[in-house]
Amino acid sequence: MSSTNINPLPLIVEAFITTQESLKAVKQIVKNPSQFPRSVLEKMPNLIASPVPKERINNSMKEIEDLFVLNLWATFERWLRDYLQDKGNTLKTTMPSGLGSQLYDHFTKEVEYWKPDDMLDIVKDGIFANSPTNQQLVGHAKQILEYRNWIAHGRNSRRAPTINNIVPSAAYQTLNTIITLLQ
């Protein structure tokens, strides 16, 4: 079974929701430490000792959101490369067969170096060409990519993305819809 038959994004969103809920629980512990056993409080000495624990939790949540967007994109990009490589299997049928095998081998290696924007354009123009709604999804995916790049490369204020905050749920919805449409 091909790896493109399995959508990897739900596992990431499940981890995000678990992390989000965990931080909400920690907020409650910090808000009312006297209501929790000492053994619980001892497991988070740096947070409890912080002069502004709620602020640290909120800052952590924003950082975690950005990292989950980055993870969603990276996982989607891997899935998309695998998807395109699977579609390239038809090259193997090129005659003569030795040529087909060589074309396929070269193609699968090259896909690893394709720019994500180019892969999205292939999907937009080659698969979603007759659907303006689906083409819009690709536009949203490009915004997620731009945001992902900004996060991954240190949040350079001189090269801020056109959308300065993409939340994991929006990134998930867009990327998951594209995967679902392609499957």
Secondary structure, 3 states (H helix, E strand, C coil): CCHHHCCCHHHHHHHHHHHHHHHHHHHHHHHCHHHCCHHHHCCCHHHHHCCCHHHHHHHHHHHHHHHHHHHHHHHHHHHHHHHHHHHHHHHHHCCCHHHHHHHHHHHHHHHCCCCHHHHHHHHHHHHCCCCHHHHHHHHHHHHHHHHHHHHHCCCCHHHCCCCCCCCHHHHHHHHHHHHHHHC
